[in-house]
Amino acid sequence: MNPTTATVLDPLEIARQLAHQFAQTAAERDRQGGNPKAERDLIRRSGLLSLSIPTEYGGQGATWPTIFKTVQILAQADSSLAHVYAFHHLLIATVQLFAQPAQYQHWLQQTVQQQLFWGNALNPLDRRTTVTPVADSEYLFQGDKSFCSGSVDSDMLLCSGYDATGRLLIAVIPSTRSGVHFLGDWHNMGQRQTDSGTTHFEQVRVHQHELLLNPGPLSTPYASLRPLIAQLIFVHLFLGVAEGAFETAIQSVQGQKAWSKSRVEQAVDDPFIQRHCAEFYLQLESVRLLADKAVQSVQQAWRIGPELTAEQRGEVAVAIATAKIASTNTSLYITEQMFQVMGARATTAQLNLDRFWRNVRTQTLHDPVDYKYQELGEWVLTGKVPDPSFYS
């Protein structure tokens, strides 16, 4: 697979080909952890990194339904790679929402021409990175930033810090800039190949033209679509993992004999297994419908652009909160209950099937789902839509 074939192939088919390749090594790479350099390079060569970039900058100008579908397909095989791939597109969207074309045009064109992979060092809850002006149009970033997904092996980095007044400043810099250090300290139970560890900024020089100031972070209803896109990424990660676990369980059951006390010979004919699989399917179908509705709402808001109203933005937030709750519950349920239909042999360490649950359990803790219930319940009872924040 290379960029020349990627320009003529359906991006969904490219995603399926990548997912097939990733699935062959997913269990072993999960055990190893660390940076999936070879797999990230496959994504680079696939051409999918330009999927969300507008055509006027050389990209493919894909719609959000297409972009999110590629994330979902990759997550069926490997949620770590789907995560860093999805965040690449989130960061491409971020510069379009927080800045103006005159500023980001070169970044996007360069991304297409050089197949650049964007990494994340934003995390607004971590205030350890400070920003200090040192000269006309120049600043120093100093400190640590946690949960920097995809930062290792990235080419461009979206980073943030707080100035002396408490203002959040977000910048785009090359990942190789002097003073940027990736500590490689991500050793969590799930999402083991997302490189979501610490980035250390040691007197990193950032220029004025690299700061996203116009209109800036969450400054308008349209700019505030950024966290909603992030939440919808999680929806499709969770859905994809659940689909991958479901398919794994189905394939296993289809080759099994029934339990000794069953009145049938084949596991596929066992009424209890049939009930479990029906429940899996029912929940997945529900999440798919809710996810599709949420994606369409984001696409419509994206098309409206800077004229988007607060109420319109709020309606999108409600649709996404609904899908986020459903995808969280369904992914945790299926990745745990899949063993109920597969049996004890499925727990062998060689198969490493617990990675499905570990991955969604880790990622679903990104922000508490309880607050999605709170936002949704408040809207149901009062009609008040969620207030924009980096998590809603």
Steps between C-alpha positions, in 0.01 A plus 500: 500500500635844407372855449447446125257214558344688790386776266280260301385254766200553724631621839277247674662222299844634589398498867383139466831397344691670780275343764563156351876556522483641852287210623778251420731650762263684736515248785879481502550876462261557789722279716809692393361852532725779377485684171345324196736670253452255214120516526497879518711508187242281329238761588729771361542315171129421476409862429239508777678778689374748239141375521365792707706774334297723263557451129622860459806401703559179310305271730208270431234714667312202639184542703487419870292184441783363285774608741330348803424179311872451430568546873234241584642249251855534635375470859348162422855370461717732710359781712843646577573569135142617444547740791815672373363505145175657618683758710700600193171603338381664821811720498449586132147608594631694800714735293208563265272582793744705710685684221458657157597362154786746463662340804429131449515473121873421493469240777226313317674515163821376659308217669368380164829535315713329765242261655551663840356337811370741766543429872320638803642686801198715582341361820349819647460343846877466540623850587866413555615656172545877525527754221725803541554780245872557445515732199283656236285221358684228688411283801653224709309183589631337817373197691327164460182394328334163562277279283674602177345244265691437180781737590780247449579462128287805418611768255289792623395563858201687640609622843364729769603691809378773731640853521535706817140622473363147483418518129521174307724531194507234229774473241602287202870413479719236333540201730876515450536855634787546743394446859209263427551165675267199495558304819350170384339437839163365385465163676126468555285190490333595171557701182860390542621622161354851506818655646277701733778580745671822602645770277760724664556851367842635591512868403326430170481808279161565343435780254195725495387366164489149650245592768133434422349834599235585240232415602683286758395208722124451555443869423185452290232230463676388181844489663336302781432213263853382578416312823189353337712355220729355767205340680374356174842347441457314828156382391647341188798357684267331750265383226785362291652310792160356591448389139844339497426313823158395370646362177770315695237342723279401208788332315597310814148377571450383143777245543409371846315203636219580741542476879467145629165563672349662195231314306668589168834403350625825351553823694319701232182307586521560875210729603703675770781585261244613245349734758839651590588557135159651432559745785842591361348564158211701642731730694736546206216589266375758751842662527543504122174689458585750773852546362365561148260762633780673690732497198236652278444777756874580505515500121209743481658729760834487316326611180331791676844621608566818698131593489415205726288609796541395861168317488597310185830407659315385811278268298811335359636460853183322612514255207863423573450464876226246428725300268792527744299349786367218283838417345671502840250259653482272198876473448564418865216247502598311183874492568431346842210272408664362185672244724161373617435358152861406415578305814809441710735431208456859386682623808838363393772764509606399149178641351521815715128561451475703818662782301155590363371571852824659622502739207144625540524504880806725469357728232152530654665664803620793290220707653234365740191368325302604810524858379358403163202358687478826696507711182243282330274487806513877543403545137212252531365676810566866420588528131841644586770384259851417628740789553807490275820375661790287381297196610146586390 
